[in-house]
Amino acid sequence: MESFLENKDIVIGGDKVAPGQEKWLHINIDRLPTGTIIDIPIYVVNAAEPGPVILIQAGLHGDEINGIEIVRRMLQKKKFKIQRGAVIVVPLLNVFGFLHFSRDVPDGKDVNRSFPGSKSGSLASRIAYYYTTQIFPLINFGIDLHTGGARLANYPQTRFTKDDKDSKLLAEIFNAPFNFPSGLIANSFRKVAYTKGIATIVYEAGESMRFDHSAIVEGIQGIQNILAYFKMAPQSSSGKDKRPPSIHLTQRRWLRAPTAGMFVPKVINGTPIKKNQVLGIVSDTFAKYVKEIKAPYDGYVFCINHQGVVNQGDALLHVGTEDLA
C-alpha cells in the first residue's frame, strides 16, 4: 500500500470539495420520459489530514438492496466522519434499475458490463462513462457492494482480483466470513478499475430485493475495518479482532440441478460440509424420483438457490474448500 502525502480538492461534476469539507454532489445522467432529471447522488467527505481516497458504492445492480441499506445505515449513523483521507460514497449508482426493481437499466443492459462506457452510447454505457471519467481519476481503492442475483443467496463473502496483492489485502482487512479470488469480467467496474491500477473488492451478501440483517451488519463492520486500518476512523467496539479470521477458499464449484424438478436444500448457508454429504434434493412433483446432490469434498457452502422450481443445469449450491491437498 502506498503512502499519502496530501489531500487535494475533490471535483465531481464541476463541484469542489476542499480538504476539511463534506458535501453532497450529483452527476447528471439522463431524464425519464416524463422529463424528470435522473442523477447519481454522491456524498464526499474530504478530511484535512492526508490519506487514501476510498470509493464505497452500492446499487450498481438496481435490485441489490442490501448494499444500499449498508450505506444508508452508515450515513444515518454518521459512520463516514473520517479523520484523514477521503471517502466518496455512492449509495445508489443504478437509479434506473432501482426504480424498476431491476438489475439492469430500462433498455435491458447491465451497467456492470458497460464500462468504461461511451458519452454517446446506450443508457448503461453513458452511466459507466460519466462514472469512469468523474470517479476513477480520484480514488485509490474501491469497495463495491453486491448481493446474489435472482434467488441466489450469497453468504457474506469478499471477492478480490487474482494476483493483485492490494485487493487481496483489502479482502483480508474487510474480514467477511469468506474470501476468494475471482476472475475479471469483461467491461465490468472491477476490470476497468484494475486496468487503471485501482485495487477493488466486491462484497457479496444476501439476495436481490430482500434485506438480510446479518449480511448488512457484516458489510458495515467490513467497511469500518478498512477505514480503521488506514487510520481514517477509529475501530468500532465490535471490531475485527472480535470476529474469526476470514476463511480463504482456494477452490470453488457450482453444484447444478441434475434434472428439472423441485429443489429442497438440506444444508444451512455458510456452514461446513463433508464429502458425500447430501446437500439437497431435486424431486418431481409426484415424488416418483428423487435426485440427491452430494458434496464433492470437505469444505463450505456459501451460496444457496432459493428458487424452489428448477430446470436441469440450474446453479443450486456454490461450495468451496480451503485446500484440496
C-alpha positions in Angstrom: 0.0 0.0 0.0 1.3 3.4 -0.9 1.9 6.4 1.4 -0.3 9.5 1.1 1.4 12.9 1.5 -1.5 15.3 1.0 -5.2 15.6 0.4 -6.3 17.5 -2.7 -9.6 19.1 -3.8 -12.1 16.6 -5.0 -14.0 17.8 -8.0 -17.0 15.9 -9.4 -19.4 17.4 -11.9 -17.8 20.8 -11.6 -18.4 20.9 -7.8 -15.4 21.0 -5.5 -14.9 19.6 -2.0 -11.8 21.0 -0.4 -9.8 19.3 2.4 -11.8 19.7 5.6 -15.2 19.8 3.8 -18.0 17.4 3.2 -20.8 17.8 0.7 -23.5 16.1 -1.4 -22.7 16.2 -5.1 -24.5 14.9 -8.2 -23.6 13.5 -11.6 -26.4 14.2 -14.1 -27.1 11.2 -16.3 -30.4 11.4 -18.1 -34.1 12.1 -17.7 -37.2 9.9 -17.5 -39.7 10.1 -20.4 -41.7 12.5 -18.2 -38.8 14.9 -18.2 -37.8 14.2 -14.6 -34.0 14.5 -14.4 -32.1 11.5 -13.0 -28.7 11.9 -11.4 -26.3 9.9 -9.2 -26.1 11.4 -5.7 -22.6 11.2 -4.2 -21.6 12.0 -0.7 -18.0 13.2 -0.3 -16.0 13.6 2.9 -12.6 15.1 2.4 -10.6 15.2 5.7 -8.0 17.9 6.3 -5.3 15.2 7.1 -3.7 13.3 4.2 -4.7 9.7 3.5 -6.2 7.5 0.8 -9.3 8.2 -1.2 -11.7 5.3 -0.9 -14.9 4.7 -3.0 -17.7 3.0 -1.3 -20.5 2.2 -3.7 -23.8 0.3 -3.8 -26.6 -0.3 -6.2 -24.6 -1.0 -9.4 -27.4 -3.5 -9.9 -30.6 -1.8 -9.0 -32.3 -4.7 -7.3 -29.4 -5.5 -5.0 -30.6 -3.6 -2.0 -28.5 -4.9 0.9 -25.6 -2.8 -0.2 -27.9 0.2 -0.5 -29.1 -0.4 3.1 -25.5 -0.8 4.3 -24.6 2.7 3.0 -27.9 4.2 4.2 -27.4 3.0 7.8 -23.8 4.2 7.8 -25.0 7.6 6.6 -27.7 7.7 9.2 -25.3 6.9 12.0 -22.6 9.2 10.6 -20.1 6.5 10.2 -18.2 8.4 7.5 -16.9 11.2 9.8 -13.3 10.4 9.0 -10.1 11.9 10.4 -7.8 11.6 7.4 -8.0 10.8 3.7 -11.4 11.0 1.8 -14.4 8.8 1.2 -16.6 9.0 -1.9 -19.8 7.4 -1.1 -22.3 6.3 -3.8 -25.4 5.0 -2.1 -27.2 4.1 -5.3 -25.4 4.0 -8.7 -28.1 2.5 -10.9 -31.0 4.7 -10.1 -33.0 3.5 -13.2 -32.7 -0.2 -12.1 -33.7 0.7 -8.6 -36.8 2.4 -9.8 -37.8 -0.6 -11.9 -36.8 -3.3 -9.3 -34.4 -4.5 -11.8 -30.7 -5.5 -12.1 -30.4 -3.6 -15.4 -31.4 -0.2 -16.9 -34.7 0.1 -18.8 -33.1 -1.0 -22.2 -32.1 -4.3 -20.6 -28.4 -3.6 -20.5 -26.2 -4.3 -17.5 -24.2 -1.2 -16.2 -21.6 -3.6 -14.8 -21.0 -4.9 -18.3 -20.8 -1.5 -19.9 -17.5 0.0 -18.6 -15.6 2.2 -19.5 -18.7 3.3 -21.4 -19.3 5.9 -24.1 -20.6 9.5 -23.8 -22.9 8.9 -26.8 -23.8 5.2 -26.1 -26.7 3.4 -24.5 -28.0 4.5 -21.2 -25.9 1.9 -19.4 -22.9 2.9 -21.4 -23.4 6.6 -20.5 -23.7 5.9 -16.8 -20.5 3.9 -17.0 -18.8 6.7 -19.0 -19.6 9.5 -16.6 -18.7 7.3 -13.7 -15.3 6.3 -15.2 -14.4 9.8 -16.2 -15.6 11.5 -13.0 -14.8 9.0 -10.2 -11.9 6.7 -11.3 -9.3 9.5 -11.5 -10.0 10.4 -7.9 -9.7 7.1 -6.0 -7.0 4.8 -4.6 -9.2 1.9 -3.6 -12.8 0.8 -4.1 -15.4 -1.3 -2.2 -18.3 -2.5 -4.4 -21.4 -3.8 -2.5 -23.5 -6.5 -4.2 -25.9 -9.4 -3.5 -26.7 -12.6 -5.2 -28.8 -12.3 -8.3 -32.4 -13.6 -8.6 -33.0 -16.2 -5.8 -29.3 -16.8 -5.2 -28.5 -16.1 -1.5 -24.8 -15.4 -1.0 -23.4 -15.9 2.4 -21.2 -12.8 3.2 -18.1 -13.0 1.2 -15.5 -10.8 -0.4 -14.0 -11.3 -3.9 -10.7 -9.9 -4.9 -8.6 -9.9 -8.1 -6.2 -12.8 -8.5 -2.5 -11.8 -8.4 -3.5 -8.3 -7.1 -1.9 -8.2 -3.6 -3.6 -4.9 -2.7 -7.1 -6.2 -3.4 -6.3 -9.4 -1.5 -5.2 -7.4 1.5 -8.4 -5.3 1.3 -10.4 -8.5 1.4 -8.5 -9.8 4.4 -8.9 -6.4 6.2 -12.7 -6.4 5.4 -12.8 -9.8 7.1 -16.1 -11.2 5.8 -16.7 -14.8 6.7 -15.3 -16.0 3.3 -12.9 -14.5 0.7 -11.6 -15.8 -2.6 -10.0 -14.6 -5.8 -12.5 -14.0 -8.7 -11.9 -13.6 -12.4 -12.2 -10.2 -14.0 -15.4 -9.9 -16.2 -15.0 -8.0 -19.4 -16.3 -4.4 -19.3 -17.0 -4.7 -15.6 -16.4 -2.0 -13.0 -13.7 -4.1 -11.3 -12.0 -4.9 -14.6 -11.6 -1.3 -15.7 -10.5 -0.3 -12.1 -7.8 -3.0 -12.3 -6.5 -1.7 -15.7 -6.2 1.7 -14.0 -4.2 0.3 -11.1 -7.1 0.8 -8.6 -7.4 -2.1 -6.1 -11.1 -3.0 -5.5 -13.0 -5.7 -3.7 -16.6 -6.9 -4.2 -18.7 -7.7 -1.1 -21.4 -10.2 -1.9 -24.1 -10.9 0.7 -27.8 -11.9 0.6 -30.1 -12.0 -2.4 -31.8 -9.4 -4.5 -34.8 -7.4 -3.3 -34.6 -8.9 0.2 -33.0 -7.4 3.3 -30.6 -9.7 5.2 -29.8 -8.2 8.6 -26.7 -10.2 9.3 -25.3 -9.5 5.8 -25.9 -5.8 6.3 -24.2 -5.9 9.8 -21.2 -7.8 8.3 -20.9 -5.2 5.5 -20.9 -2.3 7.8 -18.3 -3.9 10.0 -16.1 -4.7 7.0 -16.1 -1.1 5.8 -15.3 0.1 9.3 -12.4 -2.4 9.4 -10.9 -0.8 6.3 -11.4 2.7 7.5 -9.7 1.8 10.8 -6.8 0.0 9.0 -6.0 3.3 7.2 -6.5 5.2 10.4 -9.3 7.2 8.7 -11.7 6.3 11.6 -11.3 4.5 15.0 -12.0 0.8 15.1 -15.5 0.1 16.4 -16.1 -1.6 19.7 -17.3 -4.7 17.8 -14.2 -4.7 15.7 -12.3 -7.1 13.5 -10.3 -8.7 16.4 -13.6 -10.0 17.9 -14.5 -11.9 14.8 -12.8 -15.1 13.5 -10.5 -14.5 10.5 -12.0 -14.7 7.0 -11.9 -18.2 5.5 -9.8 -18.1 2.3 -11.3 -20.5 -0.3 -8.8 -21.8 -2.8 -11.2 -23.9 -4.9 -14.9 -23.3 -5.7 -17.6 -25.2 -7.6 -21.2 -24.8 -8.6 -23.4 -27.8 -8.0 -26.2 -27.8 -10.6 -29.6 -29.4 -10.9 -29.2 -33.0 -12.4 -32.8 -32.8 -13.7 -35.8 -30.5 -13.6 -38.0 -30.6 -10.5 -38.5 -29.2 -7.0 -35.2 -28.2 -5.2 -35.1 -28.7 -1.5 -31.9 -27.6 0.3 -30.7 -29.9 3.1 -27.9 -27.6 4.4 -27.6 -24.2 6.1 -25.8 -21.5 4.2 -22.3 -20.7 5.4 -21.8 -24.0 7.2 -19.0 -26.6 6.8 -19.8 -29.7 4.6 -18.3 -33.1 4.4 -17.5 -35.1 1.2 -20.6 -37.1 0.0 -22.9 -35.2 2.4 -26.4 -34.7 0.9 -26.7 -31.0 0.5 -30.1 -31.0 -1.2 -32.5 -33.0 -3.4 -34.3 -32.4 -6.7 -37.6 -34.3 -7.0 -40.5 -34.3 -9.4 -43.9 -33.0 -8.1 -45.3 -36.5 -7.8 -42.4 -38.0 -5.7 -41.7 -40.6 -8.4 -38.0 -39.8 -8.4 -35.5 -38.0 -6.0 -32.0 -37.0 -7.1 -29.5 -36.3 -4.3 -26.9 -33.5 -4.6 -23.8 -34.5 -2.7 -20.8 -32.5 -1.6 -17.7 -33.2 -3.8 -15.3 -32.5 -1.0 -14.9 -31.3 2.6 -15.4 -27.5 2.6 -18.2 -25.0 3.0 -21.4 -24.0 1.3 -21.6 -20.2 0.7 -24.5 -19.7 -1.7 -27.9 -21.4 -1.9 -30.5 -21.0 -4.7 -33.9 -20.3 -3.0 -35.8 -21.0 -6.3 -38.0 -23.9 -5.4 -38.7 -25.0 -9.0 -35.6 -25.5 -11.1 -34.5 -26.7 -14.6 -31.8 -29.1 -15.4 -28.4 -27.3 -15.2 -29.6 -24.5 -12.9 -27.0 -23.5 -10.3 -28.2 -24.7 -6.9 -25.3 -24.5 -4.5 -21.9 -22.8 -4.5 -19.3 -24.7 -2.5 -15.7 -24.2 -1.8 -12.7 -25.6 0.1 -9.6 -24.1 1.7 -7.2 -26.7 0.3 -7.7 -29.9 -1.8 -4.3 -31.3 -0.8 
